[in-house]
Amino acid sequence: RGRFNYNIIASEQEEYIKESVLWKPMKVPDNSDFVEMIEHKKNGMFALLDSACKAPKPAPENFVKEFFKKQGKMKQYLEKAKGPKKVEGQKKKKAKKGDKWIGFLIHHFCDDVIYTANLYLEKNMDAIHPDTAKMFAKSKYPMVQMIGAGTHHKKRKVPTAWPLV
């Protein structure tokens, strides 16, 4: 889990030692709990997002509610947000009737990021552009072909011949 941190931070520090570069050593943070919050196969953000998108009527409120139900204990990384921060000089768009901002804030290693769940679900349900699907299909790597075809999910075994009764 900490491979990224190790490869980027620790390996650079090892390189500094080899090259006799003067620097202030940095502790390599263990972000395995953060990665788990995002990537856990059952309760991670991506799994919950996919699950929310498969619902008969996908709703951002349900996704955010479920995400906080499963990951709300991760207060050092996750908190409720009232909306995106206003950018100086940018005019605020008028919300359409019935439009309510729904989202959350994640404290990433470098900075805070506000996620707009309304758009997050919408983008997750986007279909792959036909040209992109063709590009995936032409790949020499079977895994890339499967991802492009949407067949990377577990397949159910289908009997090759029907039993005679």
CORBEL-V77346 format. One record per pair of residues at least 24 apart in sequence whose ideal C-beta (glycine too) atoms are under 6 Angstrom apart, sorted by sequence separation. I is the first residue (numbers start at 1). J is the second residue. If there is no record, write none. Layout:
# CORBEL-V77346
((I | J) (I | J))
This chain:
# CORBEL-V77346
((80 | 104) (81 | 105) (79 | 105) (43 | 70) (2 | 30) (78 | 106) (77 | 106) (2 | 32) (77 | 107) (84 | 114) (1 | 32) (81 | 114) (1 | 35) (37 | 71) (37 | 74) (64 | 102) (64 | 104) (61 | 102) (60 | 102) (34 | 77) (64 | 117) (63 | 117) (60 | 117) (60 | 118) (60 | 121) (58 | 121) (53 | 121) (53 | 124) (53 | 125) (49 | 124))
